[in-house]
Amino acid sequence: MSDRQRLRVGIVGCGQIADAHLQEIAKLDIAHVAAVCDVHRDLAVQAAARFHVPGVFDNVDEMLDASRLDVVHVATPAQTHHDLAVHLLERGCHVYIEKPVAIDAPEVESILSTAHRTNRLVCVGHDQLFDPVWLDCRDRVAAGEIGEVRHVESVLGYPLSGQFGALVVSDPNHWVRRLPGGLFHNVISHPLYRITDLMPGAEPAVDAHWFSRGEATFPTELRAHLRGDAVTGALTFDTGIEPQRITRVYGTAGCLEVDFDGQTIQRRRQARLPGAFAKLETPWRQWREAGANLRRNLARFLKSDIHYFAGMGRLFDEFYRAVLHGEPAPIPGEEIVRVTRVMDAIFDQCRGSAERLPRPSIRPESRPSLAHSV
Amino acid sequence: MQAVVTGATGFLGKRLVQSLCREGVSVRCVVRRSSNVGGLRDFLGDDWRKVDVARTELTDFSACVDALSGADVVYHAAAGLTGSTSTLFLNTVIPTRVLMDAALEVEVRRFVLISSLGVYGTASLPSGSVLDESSPVEPEPHLRDPYTYSKVVQEQAAWEAWRERRLPLVVVRPGVIFGLERGVLSGRVGVQVGGRLIAMGGGQTLPYTFVENCADAIALAGMEPGLEGEVFNVIDDDPPTAARLLKMLRRAGRRPRTVRVPGALIGGFSGLYEWYHRYSRGQLPGVITRYRSASMWKKLRFTNEKARRQLRWRPEVAFDEAFRRSLQGPDGRQ
């Protein structure tokens, strides 16, 4: 594809996640990054230098005026997403927004209605829905391998000693700490949409609470139960366990355990053999499953197909193709609103069960500057 | 003299505070609002009574102005050490710009920036060259590791403030700082992969400085008159080669699981890794490149002559003793 045909992409916010965006876009023939922008010009400069981006800006409007962008990625703190996205849509850009898409459902609805009015597309960073291992799991569920889905369980292990976690802990004024859902607001959309993806119907009922572990002065653990029409869900966010991203899908005929970090799917089901033989059949089946996972990952490794942000790259590709061909965005607006409403319900309940922790102010004057980096 | 030290609770910072206290300097420690100063208090012992603590974020200009009020000298030791490039820029470059603005606002007499010996552009130097303060600074910092990149840009910002706004700047470039909490192995010896050390070469001299020696040199950089605009490399006398260091570790009963890449093969190995990183579109991270290898593991000679002459610095703890002290205690394990 020639440069004239490729979409011109801009990135606002050059923090850690912007690196992933730049890496994944660089793998696509369909688009290229023409400009980066951050209120801290140093951050925009480093991103441009490392990823060979020609345009460097510290002001969004100057970037838009100078760079003729088709798509802009918003990778700034969540408090800025709504205003930035609406502004970009009004200026004629299609917009990709990192998770969480906005502070709450009314903000999301406002963004989507602006997109509708301006005839632009909006995509949200629910990229794990496009991860190869999740797509494989969905295919197996659709093929009836585990029967009817009845329950989905998502676990996110998030030790606060990690790079980003340590930053959030050390700074009480960090933008993440000022979100209505605090630490959880920035990350639970991933495990949550892995549940709602297999939970059709209206918004599920929510039962949630959060609490602190150790000496933390803010909530660090979250547990949420969801009850949909036919499927229930359980979300566990825990800072006291190893880093992990695991989702278990339970059906009427077995369970699939999806390990995003290991890129494996383990099928579990009741043994067919009787009595003590079942104790041999179960590990035998697990051994064969492990062998199949090893063969699959080895083949992918040899094809250079194992990438942490593979889902993000695939989502970008589908979004850009939708932009080029005038098709709907890969993640429907109704689903974005549904996930956000569930998050709102979770945080409302958690705050209700911990009244000593008031909802932080999200008035405009308390928001971080536009184009701040994540 | 009133000194302000940023990063005072850190590995180097607390030794710097101690060194200044011993020189009779009044010290204000600037720490994050969330920092626990218990470790610093325990470390300083009786000297704790001589310091005061200002809690502020270095991204808050007016709070920095308050913290620096009345200061003669600022020692800027706070910096990010690990993380992505953007994280390091946020923790190193951005706060430095704010702190320099505050230092200019309150008109401090001197601003001592603790930089790094890594900022030199050693890839272009012939093997066997002497690296001193006149050696060129890295011209392609974005090709280096994230830490080095952030330190080069931090220095660029400081020199810009020196040239254009008359910041009374002195830059100290320590080599690899080692000591009890950090042990003695570093990236200059090799790369840690899955519990193994891939030792790169062995004949290269390690530009090491023991944390207490280094702190003394930095303290002097704020006290000796007439040094504005000067740079000082800080390396101890008689630094070891990588091979000698590993031998000393083995003799001390520490046996890091090591795979050695001979010096002659480093270029080829790095080129192969770099090729695969590109071929696989990043399936393995691009942590080893020919350029980084040429910058990191080249055989160079180092001198501390300028620091000895102009700062009148003498590294008090010899390497063998510093090595012994660095292995003591539970944190000395390799």
Interface residues (C-beta under 8 A of the other chain):
Chain A: C14 G15 Q16 A18 D19 Q23 K27 H40 D42 L43 V45 Q46 A47 A49 R50 Q163 F164 L167 V169 S170 D171 P172 N173 F301 S304 D305 I306 H307 S373
Chain B: R32 R33 S34 S35 E57 T82 G83 S84 T85 S86 T87 F89 L90 N91 V93 I94 R97 H142 Y149 V153 A157 Y279 S280 R281 G282 Q283
